[in-house]
């Protein structure tokens, strides 16, 4: 009974100090990621787990080929999305530089430039 009383007081203070906060799902800022690319990435992870537990050379070759094809698909999807952004913009140079800086993970705000 004393322990239950202690536990209730402890849990009350714990939940009061650390309330449960629901986090919003992060929005996908990469509009080039399609459902097919997501599915392929999941399949790649499954293949990698199988490859870790199995030293089959055929599976290793299949995984390597799959990764190369997936990389090509991702690069092409990015290129098509960036081309669409550039062609639909009013200022081609400005949009091109924004996309390059985004790809290089450069943020002008972090560097003091505005």
C-alpha positions as CSV (number, residue, x, y, z in Angstrom):
1,X,0.0,0.0,0.0
2,X,2.9,2.4,0.8
3,X,4.6,1.4,-2.4
4,X,1.5,2.1,-4.5
5,X,1.1,5.5,-2.8
6,X,4.8,6.3,-3.6
7,X,4.4,5.1,-7.2
8,X,1.2,7.2,-7.7
9,X,3.0,10.3,-6.4
10,X,6.1,9.5,-8.5
11,X,4.1,9.0,-11.6
12,X,2.1,12.1,-11.1
13,X,5.3,14.2,-10.8
14,X,6.8,12.4,-13.8
15,X,3.9,12.9,-16.1
16,X,3.5,16.5,-14.9
17,X,7.2,17.2,-15.6
18,X,7.3,15.4,-18.9
19,X,3.9,15.7,-20.6
20,X,3.2,13.6,-23.7
21,X,3.4,15.8,-26.8
22,X,2.1,14.6,-30.1
23,X,4.5,15.3,-32.9
24,X,3.2,16.3,-36.3
25,X,4.2,14.0,-39.1
26,X,7.0,15.7,-41.0
27,X,5.9,16.8,-44.4
28,X,7.8,15.5,-47.4
29,X,9.7,18.4,-48.9
30,X,11.2,16.1,-51.6
31,X,8.4,16.1,-54.2
32,X,10.5,13.9,-56.4
33,X,10.1,10.9,-54.1
34,X,7.3,8.8,-55.5
35,X,5.5,5.8,-54.0
36,X,7.5,3.6,-56.3
37,X,10.8,4.9,-55.0
38,X,9.6,4.5,-51.4
39,X,8.6,0.9,-52.2
40,X,12.0,0.2,-53.9
41,X,13.9,1.7,-50.9
42,X,11.9,-0.6,-48.5
43,X,12.7,-3.6,-50.7
44,X,16.4,-2.6,-50.8
45,X,16.4,-2.6,-46.9
46,X,14.8,-6.0,-46.9
47,X,17.5,-7.3,-49.3
48,X,20.2,-5.8,-47.2
49,X,19.0,-7.6,-44.1
50,X,18.8,-10.9,-46.0
51,X,22.3,-10.3,-47.4
52,X,23.7,-9.7,-43.9
53,X,22.5,-13.1,-42.8
54,X,23.4,-14.9,-46.0
55,X,26.6,-14.9,-48.0
56,X,25.1,-16.0,-51.2
57,X,27.1,-14.5,-54.1
58,X,24.0,-14.5,-56.4
59,X,22.1,-12.5,-53.7
60,X,25.1,-10.1,-53.3
61,X,25.2,-9.5,-57.1
62,X,21.4,-9.0,-57.2
63,X,21.6,-6.5,-54.3
64,X,24.4,-4.6,-56.0
65,X,22.5,-4.4,-59.3
66,X,19.3,-3.4,-57.5
67,X,21.2,-0.5,-55.7
68,X,22.7,0.7,-59.0
69,X,19.3,0.7,-60.7
70,X,17.7,2.5,-57.7
71,X,20.4,5.1,-57.7
72,X,19.8,5.8,-61.4
73,X,16.1,6.1,-60.9
74,X,16.5,8.5,-57.9
75,X,18.9,10.7,-59.9
76,X,16.6,10.8,-62.9
77,X,13.6,11.6,-60.7
78,X,15.5,14.5,-59.1
79,X,16.7,15.7,-62.5
80,X,13.1,15.7,-63.8
81,X,11.8,17.5,-60.8
82,X,14.5,20.2,-60.9
83,X,14.0,20.7,-64.6
84,X,10.3,21.2,-64.0
85,X,11.1,23.8,-61.3
86,X,13.5,25.7,-63.6
87,X,11.2,25.6,-66.6
88,X,8.2,26.9,-64.6
89,X,10.1,29.7,-62.9
90,X,10.2,33.4,-63.9
91,X,13.9,33.8,-62.9
92,X,15.8,30.8,-64.3
93,X,19.2,31.7,-62.7
94,X,17.7,32.4,-59.3
95,X,15.8,29.1,-59.3
96,X,18.9,27.2,-60.5
97,X,21.0,28.6,-57.7
98,X,18.3,27.9,-55.1
99,X,18.1,24.3,-56.3
100,X,21.9,23.9,-56.3
101,X,22.2,25.3,-52.8
102,X,19.3,23.1,-51.6
103,X,21.1,20.1,-53.0
104,X,24.4,21.1,-51.4
105,X,22.6,21.7,-48.1
106,X,23.6,25.3,-48.0
107,X,21.2,27.7,-46.3
108,X,22.0,31.4,-46.6
109,X,20.4,32.1,-43.3
110,X,22.9,29.9,-41.5
111,X,25.8,31.7,-43.2
112,X,24.6,35.2,-42.3
113,X,23.6,36.0,-45.8
114,X,20.1,37.2,-46.5
